[in-house]
Amino acid sequence: MLFRFILIIVLIYIIGRLFRVVFGRRKHRYRGSNGEVVDEMVQDPSCNVYVPRRGSIRRVVHGKELFFCSNECAEKYISDSKDR
């Protein structure tokens, strides 16, 4: 009887954890040495918007790595730089 009770509690715990993984909010945070959330902001050279570095679109233009907020901004910047 006690074994069955413990087994039920363990199963409820496991099902709860699975439910949280499948339906819970997924937060990907990078923590610094002091425990604070760290993410470097970079400026899009096309529209001058600041975006998180790890969420940006990266392109190498004329040997320099640049960060963009979207593919559209990246393509616009690349086509404009070819015209110069």
Secondary structure, DSSP 8 states (H G I E B T S, - for coil): -HHHHHHHHHHHHHHHHHHHHHHS------B-TTS-B---EEE-TTT--EEEGGGSEEEEETTEEEEESSHHHHHHHHHHHHH-
